[in-house]
Amino acid sequence: QVQLVESGGGLVQAGGSLRLSCAASGTIFSFNAMGWYRQAPGKQRESVAIFRRAGSPNYADSVKGRFIISRDGAKNRLYLQMNSLKPEDAAVYYCWADFNIGSQRGEYWGQGSQVTVSS
């Protein structure tokens, strides 16, 4: 069983910064990808930043140059540094992972972390 637990959300003024963390636990053989999604009220969940095993991270156009995704493989942790936050960045942010557990491949989601940006 794999669990993803996010932390680091909260309230910040526009222009400020927050750092989200995601801790993955369980018997993880290897990872294929990890990333962050977000969902604002009344909107669909969207990809924010994805870190794949091969290649460079992918960012949504709306966060390029402001957000940085990083991963600590030894600790199975994923981070999202969010800078120059805007009111439109406010959403529930979800950690997502595509892991290999033995011979099985599966996708996993965290419970979500609220980010509120005041103008």
Buried (B, 14 or more C-beta within 10 A) or exposed (E): EBEBEBEBBEEBEBEBEBBBBBBBEEEBEEBBBBBBBBBBEEEEBEBBBBBBEEEEBBBBEEBEEBBBBEBEEEEBBBBBBBBEBBEEBBBBBBBBBBBEBEEEEEEBEBEBBEBBBEE
